């Protein structure tokens, strides 16, 4: 029980990144995908137990807008987990995928009621808000699990509209208002995630693609990957914090988006960029994983 209490909410971001990284490196090594998926699953199980067993005690930490906006990475990870389960049981995979979608939709409604309708304040806005609203686009990336590309398309359009709206608010909060607490600074790397997630989801869920959408999202993906790398270099130093999991998924999904769109655009530079992004994503995810292991089992930072 004590271990579950110490199991930090932000670790769900690392779990999500491990599942996504497995998909990214699948073309290089199927074995690597299995290993990453297994590690992600090992971390996923205690998190699920914590949510079920300690759900009442989660209320206090989830009053924090950063923790609350990071929490939906768990439902995103659930959707990606379905892809790892499918080879063993299509029915079980479908149940997991739909459960992830339902969970994420409920979290969107809960978060909107709590932090937008009842208690909005610009200083409560962080880049992690992208996770809540644009994060549903993971359904677009994972839609082949059930073949429900229509669900993936709905999720994409919802994610795209909320991304455009949120981008204005989040940029104002980070670049003009500032005053972001040190523990929340790693969330600035999340700038790299939403456009890339939308691009990856669009490439997967839309058989007939609009080149304008692909190119626009690709430009945003690469641009905000550079922004994310800037913030990563700025915030990765110093003692380990559980919020360092925010470094992981944005870098992984950026590489996956460039990889998935390369065949469509035909740009030679995308292959080189993808290789660079993949190496960086692997190093960062494994580094954060190692720091988390030390943190969980030895208390070392």
Secondary structure as UniProt FT lines:
FT   HELIX           2..6
FT   TURN            9..10
FT   HELIX           11..24
FT   TURN            26..28
FT   HELIX           30..53
FT   TURN            55..57
FT   HELIX           58..61
FT   TURN            62..63
FT   HELIX           65..70
FT   TURN            71..72
FT   HELIX           73..85
FT   TURN            86..88
FT   HELIX           90..111
FT   HELIX           112..117
FT   TURN            118..119
FT   HELIX           122..124
FT   TURN            127..128
FT   HELIX           129..134
FT   HELIX           135..137
FT   HELIX           138..142
FT   HELIX           143..145
FT   TURN            146..147
FT   HELIX           149..171
FT   HELIX           172..177
FT   HELIX           182..192
FT   HELIX           193..205
FT   HELIX           211..235
FT   HELIX           242..247
FT   HELIX           248..265
FT   HELIX           268..297
//
